[in-house]
């Protein structure tokens, strides 16, 4: 029994000297690697959270920019609409004034033409009346012939 006890102590000392140091080194190295990996994982997680926050902020900013762009486009569209409507109204007013002026001119021309025709007709009737004495039937036929001439001249 003494031999087994001495053998056990010698074996324990040998294991401590040759195996215990490398095993504890290996365990310490493994512990340091795990700690390093956990620290790296924490750093990566915080970096990922930071990137996610930056992306969320960028998304909010892009939404705000999109709303701003849409609002500017609406304002620009309203401005163009008002400008186009204003231009159309002024152009329509100009056309209306031109048409009114043209109608007045045409009316004046028609009145002048009618006045001229009436003056010519009166002169012709007066010259015919002066050149011959008319009875009632002759007067009626003379007036009818002048009315026919007047309608023929107007159609030309």
C-alpha positions as CSV (number, residue, x, y, z in Angstrom):
1,X,0.0,0.0,0.0
2,X,2.9,2.2,0.7
3,X,4.1,1.5,-2.8
4,X,0.8,2.6,-4.3
5,X,0.7,5.7,-2.2
6,X,4.3,6.6,-3.2
7,X,3.5,5.8,-6.9
8,X,0.4,7.9,-6.7
9,X,2.3,10.9,-5.3
10,X,5.1,10.5,-7.9
11,X,2.5,10.2,-10.6
12,X,0.7,13.3,-9.3
13,X,3.9,15.3,-9.2
14,X,4.8,14.2,-12.8
15,X,1.3,15.1,-14.0
16,X,1.5,18.4,-12.2
17,X,4.9,19.1,-13.7
18,X,4.3,17.9,-17.3
19,X,0.6,18.0,-17.9
20,X,-0.9,20.5,-15.4
21,X,1.0,23.5,-16.8
22,X,0.1,22.9,-20.4
23,X,-3.5,22.1,-19.5
24,X,-3.9,25.3,-17.4
25,X,-2.2,27.3,-20.2
26,X,-4.6,25.8,-22.7
27,X,-7.6,26.5,-20.4
28,X,-6.4,30.1,-19.8
29,X,-5.9,30.6,-23.5
30,X,-9.4,29.3,-24.2
31,X,-10.8,31.5,-21.5
32,X,-9.0,34.5,-23.0
33,X,-10.3,33.6,-26.5
34,X,-13.9,33.3,-25.2
35,X,-13.6,36.6,-23.4
36,X,-12.1,38.2,-26.5
37,X,-14.9,36.7,-28.7
38,X,-17.5,38.0,-26.2
39,X,-15.9,41.5,-26.3
40,X,-15.8,41.4,-30.1
41,X,-19.4,40.3,-30.2
42,X,-20.4,43.2,-27.9
43,X,-18.5,45.7,-30.0
44,X,-20.1,44.3,-33.2
45,X,-23.6,44.4,-31.6
46,X,-23.1,48.0,-30.6
47,X,-21.7,48.9,-34.0
48,X,-24.7,47.1,-35.6
49,X,-27.1,49.1,-33.4
50,X,-25.3,52.3,-34.3
51,X,-25.6,51.5,-38.0
52,X,-29.3,50.6,-37.6
53,X,-29.9,53.9,-35.8
54,X,-28.1,55.8,-38.6
55,X,-30.1,54.0,-41.3
56,X,-33.3,54.8,-39.4
57,X,-32.3,58.5,-39.2
58,X,-31.4,58.5,-42.9
59,X,-34.8,56.9,-43.7
60,X,-36.6,59.6,-41.6
61,X,-34.6,62.3,-43.4
62,X,-35.3,60.9,-46.8
63,X,-39.0,60.7,-46.0
64,X,-38.9,64.3,-44.9
65,X,-37.1,65.3,-48.1
66,X,-39.6,63.3,-50.2
67,X,-42.5,65.2,-48.5
68,X,-40.6,68.5,-49.1
69,X,-40.1,67.6,-52.8
70,X,-43.8,66.7,-53.2
71,X,-44.8,69.9,-51.5
72,X,-42.5,72.0,-53.7
73,X,-43.9,70.2,-56.8
74,X,-47.5,71.0,-55.7
75,X,-46.6,74.6,-55.1
76,X,-44.9,74.8,-58.5
77,X,-47.9,73.2,-60.1
78,X,-50.3,75.6,-58.5
79,X,-48.2,78.6,-59.6
80,X,-48.0,77.3,-63.1
81,X,-51.8,76.7,-63.1
82,X,-52.5,80.2,-61.9
83,X,-50.1,81.6,-64.5
84,X,-51.7,79.6,-67.3
85,X,-55.2,80.5,-66.2
86,X,-54.3,84.2,-65.9
87,X,-52.7,84.1,-69.4
88,X,-55.7,82.4,-70.9
89,X,-58.0,85.0,-69.3
90,X,-56.0,87.9,-70.6
91,X,-55.8,86.3,-74.1
92,X,-59.5,85.7,-74.1
93,X,-60.1,89.3,-73.1
94,X,-57.9,90.5,-75.9
95,X,-59.8,88.3,-78.4
96,X,-63.1,89.6,-77.0
97,X,-62.0,93.2,-77.4
98,X,-60.7,92.5,-80.9
99,X,-64.0,90.9,-81.9
100,X,-65.9,93.8,-80.4
101,X,-63.8,96.2,-82.3
102,X,-64.1,94.2,-85.5
103,X,-67.9,94.0,-85.0
104,X,-68.1,97.8,-84.5
105,X,-66.0,98.4,-87.6
106,X,-68.2,96.0,-89.6
107,X,-71.3,97.8,-88.3
108,X,-69.9,101.2,-89.2
109,X,-68.9,99.9,-92.7
110,X,-72.3,98.4,-93.2
111,X,-74.0,101.7,-92.1
112,X,-71.8,103.7,-94.4
113,X,-72.5,101.3,-97.3
114,X,-76.2,101.4,-96.6
115,X,-76.1,105.2,-96.4
116,X,-74.3,105.4,-99.6
117,X,-76.8,103.1,-101.3
118,X,-79.7,105.0,-100.0
119,X,-78.2,108.3,-101.2
120,X,-77.6,106.8,-104.6
121,X,-81.1,105.4,-104.7
122,X,-82.6,108.7,-103.7
123,X,-80.6,110.5,-106.4
124,X,-81.7,108.0,-109.0
125,X,-85.4,108.2,-107.9
126,X,-85.2,112.0,-107.8
127,X,-83.6,112.2,-111.3
128,X,-86.3,109.8,-112.7
129,X,-89.1,111.7,-111.1
130,X,-87.8,115.0,-112.4
131,X,-87.4,113.6,-115.9
132,X,-90.9,112.4,-116.2
133,X,-94.3,112.9,-114.6
134,X,-95.5,109.8,-112.9
135,X,-99.0,108.5,-112.2
136,X,-99.7,106.0,-109.4
137,X,-99.1,102.9,-111.4
138,X,-95.9,104.2,-112.9
139,X,-94.7,105.3,-109.5
140,X,-95.4,101.8,-108.1
141,X,-93.6,100.0,-110.9
142,X,-90.6,102.4,-110.6
143,X,-90.3,101.8,-106.9
144,X,-90.5,98.0,-107.4
145,X,-87.8,98.1,-110.1
146,X,-85.5,100.1,-107.8
147,X,-86.1,97.6,-104.9
148,X,-85.2,94.7,-107.2
149,X,-82.0,96.6,-108.3
150,X,-81.2,97.2,-104.6
151,X,-81.6,93.5,-103.7
152,X,-79.5,92.5,-106.8
153,X,-76.7,95.0,-105.8
154,X,-76.8,93.7,-102.2
155,X,-76.3,90.1,-103.2
156,X,-73.2,91.1,-105.1
